[in-house]
Amino acid sequence: TSNSILIRPLIAPTKSFAPFQNARQRIYMSATLGEGGDLERIFGRKKIERIPAPEGWDKQGIGRRFFVFPMRMWDESTSLSLAISWTTKFDRALVLTPSNRDADKVRQAIGALPATQGHTLFDASQLEASKKSFTQAGSAIAVLANRYDGIDLIGDECRYLIIYGLPESTNLQERFIISRLGASVLFQVRIRTRITQAVGRCTRSSTDYALVVIIGDKVHQYFHMPEKRETLHPELQAEVNFGVEQSKVDNPSELGDNIDIFVTHGPEWKSADSHILETRDELTQSPIPSASPLGNSVVHEVKFHDALWSGDFDSALSSAKDVLASLAGGHDLKGYSALWNYLAGSAAYQAEQAPVAQEHFSAAFSCASTLPWLKQIQKLLSNQTQEVPVDVIYGERIERIEGVLEGFGKSGSVKIEKYFQAIREGLSSSESKPFEEAQVKLGR
């Protein structure tokens, strides 16, 4: 950006970090494991085995949350003021925002309301050092930027949570991929994970309960889009559905009355809780679109970064092409394909294959024409493109191989991979016919 530069790999080179690489066993613990290879990307591993959740936990959640959506009836500014005014119903409140700028907005709003001017404000560094001063204080509000996990507030420590803004991206790299490449599909699992983690900060046991107020255009829209909501855990879906229904009121006092019923946790709330449980049992969690091709590509993505890190640019280029073949069948993966065409072009350029680099940069620009510098890279390379000399002895064979590959079509990388897979399966078969057919295909 205009005031900062971030240098970081897409996938961490964990194989070069001895304490991690040389461990006899690695166990990754999280209540919100994502599909689509997201865990493998985070830790730089080709494959991480999943231990299935115990029977019944595919439906059952931890604790109970009452969601309130004031933006169903009022604008963002009014809704934020309302949410802050409700902090007087609790001893302590936690506000989670995606950025320091949003955190400053919340602090200004807290200072502007007479009811909360006397509240003690806490930030992330204070809670990281010790949450004791916060949990023992009365009339306290913790406002944290970009902290969606790691801080657990159990039982009476905090029963009020405000989510202000969508945890869409947490660093420049993610912002670039989402906003400039339009490849938010890559982070859909990560965004869902952050939302799931965020709404659970104050419900850390089966008997916990907390009010969760949702503020901000993007996060409000996220919870109101059926295709997004259906990818959430069934119990979270049921809680959100109930909250959406209850938030359509004529005046703020009705929402305040509903909150009082929840805080009292008497017979009226027990009836609502039973309704949430009945709804939960009827719901299922849908997979995130494009999770399958993203899951198939991650092993090649890790191979690419391992090769690039060790300076093996030819292997990196090969792996980048495998990634592009895996992404070919995915929906909404055009932006991510643009990124991988750029990375393939970069690897080809460093492998001194300028024509191949130009081809991939051209493909990247066709997928992400909003990035004019991709076009400029092509112009720079055009002056370096040279004819690659081919030994006459191999010329005829190369032409025959090209003829076979052309038979798969211009965009036939998926068909080629199926062809290779048929060879591999046939050669490993104990039956004569598939084995012999595989020999013929291999010879061809």
Number of C-alpha atoms within 10 A of each C-alpha: 7 4 4 6 9 9 7 9 10 14 17 18 19 15 15 13 10 9 9 13 13 11 8 6 7 10 8 10 7 8 9 14 14 18 17 24 25 20 20 21 19 12 18 23 21 16 15 14 8 9 6 8 9 7 8 8 13 14 17 16 17 16 16 22 26 22 25 26 25 26 21 16 15 14 13 17 13 13 21 23 15 18 25 21 17 18 23 15 15 16 19 24 27 23 23 25 26 20 19 13 10 18 21 15 13 21 16 11 17 23 14 12 14 9 14 20 13 12 19 14 19 17 16 16 10 14 16 10 9 11 17 11 13 22 18 12 14 14 19 24 26 20 22 23 20 19 19 21 15 10 14 14 18 18 17 15 18 25 25 27 27 24 23 27 19 22 24 20 21 13 11 15 15 17 16 15 19 19 11 15 20 20 23 23 22 22 17 22 24 22 17 22 19 21 21 18 18 24 23 26 22 29 23 16 14 12 11 19 25 24 22 25 26 23 25 21 14 14 17 20 13 16 20 16 10 11 13 16 20 18 19 22 22 25 27 26 23 22 21 23 18 19 19 17 13 16 19 16 13 9 11 14 10 14 20 16 11 16 19 14 16 21 18 10 13 10 11 12 18 13 10 15 19 11 14 21 16 13 17 21 13 11 15 16 16 14 15 19 17 18 20 17 21 24 19 17 21 24 20 20 28 26 21 27 23 23 20 19 16 11 14 16 22 20 19 28 27 17 25 27 22 22 26 23 21 22 24 16 14 15 12 16 20 20 22 24 24 26 21 22 26 23 21 30 27 22 28 25 19 17 18 13 18 24 19 19 27 26 16 23 27 21 20 26 22 16 20 21 16 12 14 10 11 19 16 12 15 18 12 11 15 12 9 10 14 10 7 9 6 9 8 9 8 9 11 11 11 13 11 12 12 11 11 13 15 12 11 14 11 8 11 15 18 17 15 17 14 12 15 15 13 17 21 15 12 20 18 11 14 9 10 11 11 17 18 15 15 23 15 11 13 14 7 9
